[in-house]
């Protein structure tokens, strides 16, 4: 029987990254880039959980989610720049940056 873990991890990576794209956009819109500590905490928690998961596939999926959360910190900052350039709408209800 062929080993399907590589395909499953690849598919998981594709889905997780695809899901986090709009999450980053919405989080920047509603909370600004200052929400990054939650992404850091989540990323570290998922990465730590991946170290203790006994099943190989679960460990890989937790690691993919963890590193996607960590990469999202960078994307939040980039999204804020895209908003400043006018490529994405600003939240009119949020106070301007100091």
Buried (B, 14 or more C-beta within 10 A) or exposed (E): EEEEEEEEBEEBBEEBBEEBEEBBBEBBBEBBBEBBEBBBEBBEBBBEBBEEBEEEEEBBBBBBBBBBBBBBBEBBEEBBEEBEEEEBEEEEEEEEEE
